[in-house]
Amino acid sequence: MTAECCGYPISIFFIVVNEFCERFSYYGMRAVLVLYFRYFLLWDDDLATSIYHAFVALCYLTPILGAIIADSWLGKFKTIIYLSIVYAIGQVTMAISTIHDITDANRDGTPDNFTFHIALSMLGLILIALGTGGIKPCVAAFGGDQFQEHQSRQLNTFFSVFYLCINAGSLLSTLITPVLRAQECGIHTQQQCYPLAFGVPAVLMVISLVVFIAGSGMYVKTDPEGNIMWSVCKCIGFAIKNRFRHRSSSYPKREHWMDWANEKYDKLLIAQIKMVLKVLFLYIPLPMFWTLFDQKGSRWTLQATTMSGDFVSILISTVNPILILTLVPIMDRLIFPLIQKCGLNFSPLKRMTVGMLFAAMAFVSAALVQIEIDKTLPNFPSSSESQLKVVNTYSTTLNVTISPNEHLLIESFGVQLHTSKHTYSTISCMFVNDFSLIHGEQWCEFSRKFGFGASYTFLIPSTVFSDDCESITEVEDMKPNSVHMALQIPQYFLITTGEVMFSVTGLQFSYSQAPKNMKSVLQAGWLCTNAVGNIIVLIVAELGKLPKQWAEYLLFASLLVAVSIIFSIMAYFYTYIDPAEIEAQVRKEQGLEPEEMEKETLEMEEKDEDQKNEQGVKQTKI
Ligand SMILES: CC(C)C[C@H](NC(=O)CN)C(=O)O
């Protein structure tokens, strides 16, 4: 019997605090990673972005490794401890790699041996990816293991609170670590304080581990049942081979193709594999949701840069966790109970389908915003056109004729305007508020806010420095961005509503439909849908874009609607199961473990029928 508080096992307190600290550590480090690549290692934008995406993809591929270790070998508890140690070592390694003084022998403020810093940071990132991905499927499943059969309502609330902790950790760290980076620190020279920005996440990871260990005495720990993954693979392999051997129509058909493993494998294992395969089959369309969801960080960010408003980076990095923190309680406490009161069965798979439709609507909203933005954007010359600007300061009107075969290229960048050699200069700056022309002691100052996205030309007559700055003419070549960033809020709201319906439910569903010894494996399968979604984004980005961005948004929205229709058909044919009940049934048929079975039957009878309905459970025999 586990210690309880308000109907919840006390042990889950340690698990949710552990998750909060771990997510703080992960997202905090991620928030400054590209900046570290760009401004510390001095990589270019392309290399920095590629390595960043490769790292994120690795973090969502390693869960399968963690799940195999947990379900087949160490059990969830030990896997979480060992991989958290690897994770913490990775974070510390990463933080050390950012200390510029280590290799700054000439004390000029920049590291002298970049190879050392690159090698150390790559080692750190690999350890972090192994740790964070490895523990990810285990922590959620381990949290679920703390609940007993009669606590299914509390189990659902746990997954919501778990998701809240993920986003609370992510929100705080995304706000804090960039501020830490902006501090100055160093032994020989003062530089931007990357060691602090990476060091705090490392400390949080150590705290996360300590909190998890502190709960040791209270956890329900399930032992792994041997090398389950290897047995699963062998069993599937045998079923396929056996089916092929008996392909002639003279052999009687079997109810399920996995039944061809009956000759050699335990019925219980076959039943468990059937449960897992059914859920994995259902996962096939799911990456499409993540394909749209993860474009928040790419296409939508770029969209924001063509809009007006000064809070781009803060808005982009915090709007999703803030909305999650608001929407999860509203959905859990208000919307879902209300739907249930209306007598509608809003089962998990229906919620996930509706979540997908919300994400599709978010992209329609993004397309509408894009159409508004496009109206305000200047017409840039295409790859087969040139653009000429002729400034006429002559006293009379001139006619301009253009010979189509001649190309004119004026190119000069910099801040010095020479009177004879270069008379034209382009300067691109962020946050331009002041613009001064300095010539010895004399100067002209233009002090006002220059709009984002705008382009200005200043025409300086030869007389300017002798007396008046008034004679300088300012021409607005391109208007500043005028569509306000607040217009993006509906799309963020819609996609986050979709996330709450899709992702929180998917997390619960993956746990509830998995047999006891494969809970982590199904969690890993669920996380893999995210990895595949990210890979699709990379491929689509590589394959190029439609000529109009709004058309691309609408294409993605239509694709997701099509996928959600397919998913809803698959979901219609899916029968919710109670894995524990099926396992007990199989054992009964095999005449095994009567005492164990009696206990399970009793527990099942005790189950609250209402709670079952809430989950849309239809019992079935697999
Ligand atoms: C469910 C995601 C794959 C991962 C999740 N992210 C969020 O909750 C973002 N809102 C996480 O565990 O970090």
The ligand as an ORCA input file, in Angstrom:
! r2SCAN-3c Opt
* xyz 0 1
  C       5.189     16.528    -26.018
  C       6.392     17.116    -26.648
  C       6.956     16.138    -27.637
  C       7.447     17.463    -25.705
  C       7.060     18.337    -24.561
  N       6.900     19.688    -25.010
  C       5.957     20.530    -24.611
  O       5.184     20.264    -23.741
  C       5.899     21.876    -25.302
  N       4.719     22.565    -25.044
  C       8.228     18.152    -23.600
  O       8.237     17.131    -22.915
  O       9.121     18.963    -23.596
*
